[in-house]
Every structure is written in structure tokens, then in C-alpha cells.
Amino acid sequence: MSRLIPLFCLLSLFVLSSHFYFNELNVIKGKIIISNCPKVFAKGDGYNKDGTEIMQSDNPLTQPERNVIISLHPLSFEPELTLTKDAYISQSEQTFIPNVLPIVVGSKIHFLNEDEFFHNVQSYTSKSRFSIGRRAPGISYSINIKKVGVIDLTCDIHTHMNARILSFETPYFTRINEDGTYVIKDLPDGKYRLEIYLPNCEGIVDEVELIGGEVFEFDYEMLAKP
């Protein structure tokens, strides 16, 4: 009997290892084409309330083609959530950078004022209303996001500024690459609801099944809202 115990343990370890192996190697990738959606986010012009001229950053993360977010939401199992680390939104040249920030719900976001004047960050989104107050240059402020969904951000000093937080109950999401491609790795076997988000464009929702440690490729086209 004593000889059977180690053998049983080895078999159990093999089964568990095999299960882990086949449930962690699925990959989904593809390309997102932005057809007739707006090529730029709305920009302010003229002057702010305080008489200063309105500014706008040309940072790539302020452009629509870099703010497409792809997320996978498990339908056949409950995902293990790990809080998003190093989630930052900066305020530079009167612009939120990035314009869209994806996180796991419950994560802490750090807002950093990189301009030479005061900024505020506020949200009027239902169940996620907050205002961090007017912050001096170089000052960072952090807040935990407890609501799932889209959270809109503005600055009460520079009213043309806007951004969005995408708060997910899934750890499987990514930002589009410069060439329009995307890759999400280490996906367990199962069925997923795939969502693609870009402000001012019609969102995409699809259902996919990933199984067997394969690489799955899905391309999509984003259109303007009707």
C-alpha cells in the first residue's frame, strides 16, 4: 500500500498539471479596422474660464486609434480578479492621457498633474461620483474605482478635457496596438463575451469559445454610431 501512495500523488499531479496546461495557453488575436468613426476626439478651441488659451496634447494615447479597448468576459466560469497595478492618468497640456483607461474593478487609479497650473478630476457618473479637488502642478492623487462600467471624467477648470475609465469584472483585456492589431494571452478554456469599445463609435459585442490551447484570430470593423 505504501508504494501506491507516491504513484497516486504523481498521477494526481499529472492530471492537475495537464488541466492547468490546457487551460492557460489559449490566445486570441486579430486586427481592428476603424472605418468611418471620428479620426480625432473632439478638441476645444478658444479660451478657458480663467482666460488662458485652450491646449491639446498630441500624445498618441489621446488619439482614437490607440484608445480601442478589447475585453473578454467569461461566460462559463468565474475569473480570478487581480487588481490592476500602475494605473495612471496624467493631465498634460490640458489633456487626459490616456483618453481611455481599462482597469479591474476595485483598482486604484493615480491622477498626476503634469501641467504648470491647477487641475481637477471629477466624475458625475452614477454610483461613481467624485471630485479630487483642485491640485497644484506635480501633485498626484489616488482613488479606488468601485463601479463596473464606463466612468466619465472631466476637469471643472478646463471643461474641454474629458476621459473615460473602463472598469471590468474580468482580467482579460488589452489596448489596441499602433498597427490596429491586438493580442490577449493565457486565456482558460471556455465561452466568452468579447467587447470592443471606442468612444464615439458603435461598440462591438461577440461571443467566442476558446478551447484546446489554440490561437484564435478574429478581425473586426468599427463603425460610427448611427
C-alpha positions in Angstrom: 0.0 0.0 0.0 2.9 2.4 0.8 4.1 2.1 -2.8 0.7 3.1 -4.2 0.6 6.5 -2.4 3.5 8.1 -4.3 2.1 6.7 -7.6 -1.3 8.2 -6.8 0.3 11.5 -5.9 2.2 11.5 -9.2 -0.9 10.7 -11.2 -2.9 13.5 -9.4 -0.1 16.0 -10.1 -0.1 15.0 -13.8 -3.8 15.5 -14.1 -3.7 18.9 -12.4 -0.7 19.9 -14.4 -2.4 18.8 -17.6 -5.6 20.7 -16.7 -3.6 23.8 -15.9 -1.6 23.5 -19.1 -4.6 23.2 -21.4 -6.5 26.0 -19.7 -3.7 28.6 -19.8 -2.5 28.5 -23.4 -5.4 29.9 -25.4 -4.6 33.1 -27.3 -6.9 35.4 -29.1 -5.6 38.0 -31.6 -6.7 39.9 -34.6 -7.0 43.4 -36.2 -9.5 46.2 -35.6 -10.3 48.4 -38.5 -11.7 51.9 -37.7 -13.8 52.7 -40.7 -16.0 55.8 -40.6 -15.6 56.6 -36.9 -14.2 60.1 -36.0 -10.5 60.2 -36.6 -9.9 62.5 -33.7 -11.6 63.2 -30.4 -13.4 66.5 -30.1 -11.0 69.3 -29.3 -11.7 72.5 -27.6 -10.7 75.9 -29.0 -10.7 79.5 -27.8 -10.1 80.2 -24.1 -10.8 78.7 -20.7 -12.9 80.3 -18.0 -9.7 81.7 -16.4 -8.7 83.5 -19.7 -5.9 81.0 -20.6 -5.8 79.6 -24.1 -7.1 76.1 -24.6 -4.4 73.5 -25.2 -4.5 70.0 -26.6 -1.8 67.3 -26.3 -0.7 65.3 -29.4 0.4 62.3 -27.4 -0.5 59.1 -29.3 -2.6 57.9 -26.3 -5.0 60.9 -27.0 -5.8 59.5 -30.5 -8.8 57.3 -31.2 -6.7 54.6 -32.9 -4.8 53.9 -29.6 -7.9 54.0 -27.4 -9.7 51.0 -28.7 -10.1 48.5 -25.8 -10.8 44.8 -26.3 -12.1 42.8 -23.4 -13.1 39.2 -22.8 -15.8 38.4 -20.2 -16.0 34.7 -19.2 -19.5 33.1 -19.5 -18.7 29.6 -18.5 -16.5 30.3 -15.4 -15.7 32.9 -12.8 -12.4 34.6 -13.4 -9.9 35.3 -10.7 -9.5 39.0 -10.4 -6.2 40.7 -9.7 -6.2 44.4 -9.2 -4.6 46.5 -11.9 -1.2 47.8 -11.0 0.3 51.1 -12.0 -2.9 52.6 -13.3 -2.2 56.2 -14.1 -4.0 59.0 -15.9 -1.9 62.1 -16.4 -3.1 65.7 -17.1 -0.7 67.2 -19.6 -1.4 70.2 -21.9 -4.9 70.3 -20.6 -5.5 66.7 -21.8 -6.2 63.4 -20.0 -3.6 60.8 -21.1 -4.7 58.2 -21.9 -8.2 59.1 -23.1 -9.5 55.6 -22.1 -8.0 53.6 -19.2 -9.1 50.0 -18.7 -8.8 48.5 -15.2 -10.1 45.7 -13.0 -12.8 46.9 -10.7 -11.6 47.9 -7.2 -8.2 49.0 -8.6 -6.6 52.3 -7.5 -6.0 55.0 -10.2 -3.4 57.6 -9.8 -4.1 61.0 -11.3 -1.0 63.2 -11.9 -1.0 66.9 -12.8 1.9 67.4 -15.2 0.9 70.9 -16.2 2.2 74.2 -14.8 -1.3 75.2 -13.5 -4.1 73.7 -11.3 -6.3 70.8 -12.5 -9.2 68.9 -11.0 -10.6 65.5 -11.8 -14.3 64.8 -11.3 -16.9 62.3 -12.3 -20.7 62.8 -12.5 -21.2 59.1 -13.4 -24.0 57.5 -11.4 -22.7 55.4 -8.5 -19.2 56.8 -9.1 -19.4 60.5 -8.4 -16.2 62.1 -7.0 -14.1 65.2 -7.2 -10.4 65.2 -6.1 -10.4 69.0 -5.8 -8.0 71.4 -7.5 -4.5 70.1 -7.4 -1.3 72.0 -7.9 1.4 71.1 -10.5 3.3 67.9 -9.8 0.7 66.7 -7.3 -0.6 63.1 -7.6 -3.9 61.9 -6.1 -5.3 58.3 -6.0 -8.8 57.0 -5.8 -10.3 53.4 -5.8 -12.8 52.7 -8.5 -15.7 50.5 -7.2 -18.2 50.8 -10.0 -18.2 48.4 -13.0 -18.7 50.0 -16.4 -17.8 53.3 -18.1 -16.8 56.2 -15.8 -16.6 59.7 -17.5 -14.0 62.2 -16.3 -13.8 65.9 -16.7 -12.0 68.9 -15.2 -14.1 71.8 -13.9 -11.3 74.3 -14.7 -10.7 73.2 -18.3 -14.2 72.0 -19.4 -13.0 70.7 -22.8 -11.0 68.0 -21.0 -12.6 64.5 -20.9 -11.6 60.9 -20.5 -13.1 57.5 -19.6 -12.3 54.7 -17.2 -13.4 51.2 -18.2 -13.9 49.2 -15.0 -14.1 45.5 -15.7 -15.0 42.3 -13.8 -12.5 40.5 -15.9 -8.7 40.5 -16.0 -8.7 39.7 -19.8 -8.4 43.0 -21.7 -5.9 44.9 -23.8 -5.3 48.2 -25.7 -5.0 48.1 -29.4 -1.5 48.4 -30.9 -0.4 51.1 -33.2 -0.9 49.0 -36.3 -4.5 48.1 -35.2 -3.7 44.6 -34.0 -4.4 43.1 -30.6 -3.3 40.0 -28.6 -4.7 38.6 -25.3 -2.8 35.6 -24.0 -3.2 33.0 -21.2 -7.0 32.5 -21.6 -8.6 29.5 -19.9 -10.9 27.2 -21.9 -14.4 28.4 -22.1 -17.0 30.7 -23.6 -16.5 34.5 -23.6 -18.4 37.6 -24.4 -16.0 39.7 -26.4 -16.5 43.5 -26.3 -14.7 46.3 -28.2 -15.0 49.9 -27.0 -14.1 53.2 -28.6 -15.8 56.5 -27.6 -18.0 57.9 -30.4 -18.1 54.6 -32.2 -20.6 51.8 -32.3 -19.4 49.2 -29.7 -18.9 45.6 -30.8 -20.2 42.6 -28.9 -19.5 39.0 -29.9 -19.5 35.5 -28.3 -16.5 33.3 -28.8 -15.4 29.9 -27.5 -11.7 29.2 -26.8 -10.6 25.6 -26.2 -7.6 23.3 -26.5 -4.7 25.7 -26.1 -5.2 27.1 -29.6 -4.5 30.5 -31.2 -7.8 32.1 -32.3 -7.9 35.0 -34.7 -10.9 37.4 -35.0 -10.9 40.7 -37.0 -13.5 43.4 -36.6 -14.6 46.7 -38.2 -15.7 49.6 -36.0 -18.4 52.0 -37.4 -19.7 55.3 -36.4 -22.7 55.4 -34.1 -26.0 55.6 -36.1 
